[in-house]
């Protein structure tokens, strides 16, 4: 998913791709709800498209919500503004780095995990080459 997102650019011409594909997300807490600030959603698959505001949409906690997403956008190698969310209107400098903005937290955790695995692998290889004396 991360590699796919790296090739996408924010569209300068398409504001809404009208995709019929949504990500089903179960909102479990207020903290989780706040992570979707400015994202477009529907409360049901055929419901009205709305922009999420955590302070007014607390009724969504405990429910499954249908979100627009860059992953399901039908613009090909670009992402429409509705699938990206409200932040697409703030600054076009992010158009060259959709993935850098959306996956910063994932990338950081991935790099930490890969670094730990690499260190663990090196220490195992070093201990395997040393003779064990009993």
PyMOL commands that set and color helices and strands:
alter all, ss='L'
color gray80, all
select helices_A, chain A and resi 2-6+30-34+58-60+70-72+81-84+86-89+92-96+98-102+104-129
alter helices_A, ss='H'
color red, helices_A
select strands_A, chain A and resi 9-10+23-26+40-42+50-51+64-67+78-79
alter strands_A, ss='S'
color yellow, strands_A
deselect
rebuild
show_as cartoon
